[in-house]
Amino acid sequence: MKYVYILISRDFPDRHYIGVTGDLKARLAKHNAREVPHTSKYAPRSIKTYIAFSDESQAYGLEKYLKSSSGRAFAKKRL
């Protein structure tokens, strides 16, 4: 399984991060341990939304879409 996830900063709720992982709990722990340079500044983080996929290519496709301008607007309104 692959998970597309959206994290929000607990201290800065307008700061989001979108990613893909095979182990959601371990990945969140890495984000909160400040081991991921891109998200370390706004840690701690919590999961806002995640979607599980059995097809890896679909997961990466959704991640790519959510990182686009229209995908960010969709996520803000719907997820």
C-alpha positions in Angstrom: 0.0 0.0 0.0 1.1 3.6 -0.7 -0.4 6.5 1.2 -0.8 10.0 -0.1 -0.9 12.3 3.0 -1.4 15.9 3.9 0.3 17.2 7.0 -0.4 20.4 8.8 1.7 22.2 11.3 0.2 22.3 14.8 1.6 25.8 15.4 1.1 27.2 11.9 -2.2 25.6 10.6 -1.8 27.3 7.2 1.4 25.4 6.5 0.7 22.1 4.7 2.9 19.3 3.3 1.9 16.7 0.8 3.8 13.4 0.4 3.7 9.7 -0.4 4.9 6.8 1.8 4.5 3.1 2.4 4.6 3.5 6.2 2.5 6.4 7.4 3.3 6.1 11.1 7.1 5.9 10.6 7.0 8.8 8.1 5.1 11.1 10.5 7.6 10.2 13.2 10.4 11.3 10.9 8.7 14.6 10.2 8.1 15.3 13.9 11.7 14.3 14.8 12.8 17.0 12.3 14.6 14.4 10.2 12.9 15.8 7.0 14.6 19.1 6.1 11.6 20.5 4.2 9.2 20.2 7.1 11.5 20.6 10.1 10.9 24.4 10.4 7.2 23.9 11.1 7.2 20.8 13.3 5.4 19.3 15.0 3.0 18.1 12.4 -0.2 16.1 12.4 -2.1 14.3 9.7 -4.9 16.2 8.1 -5.8 13.6 5.5 -4.5 10.4 4.0 -5.6 8.2 1.1 -4.5 4.6 0.6 -3.7 3.2 -2.8 -2.8 -0.3 -3.9 -1.5 1.1 -7.1 1.8 3.0 -6.6 1.4 5.0 -9.9 -2.0 6.3 -8.9 -0.6 7.4 -5.5 2.2 9.3 -7.2 -0.2 10.8 -9.7 -2.4 12.1 -6.9 0.6 13.5 -5.1 1.7 15.4 -8.2 -1.8 16.7 -8.8 -2.2 17.9 -5.1 1.1 19.8 -5.5 -0.2 21.7 -8.5 -2.1 25.0 -8.2 -5.5 23.4 -9.0 -4.7 20.5 -6.7 -3.9 22.8 -3.8 -7.2 24.6 -4.4 -9.0 21.3 -4.4 -7.3 20.0 -1.3 -8.0 23.3 0.6 -11.7 23.1 -0.3 -12.4 19.3 -0.2 -9.8 17.6 2.0 
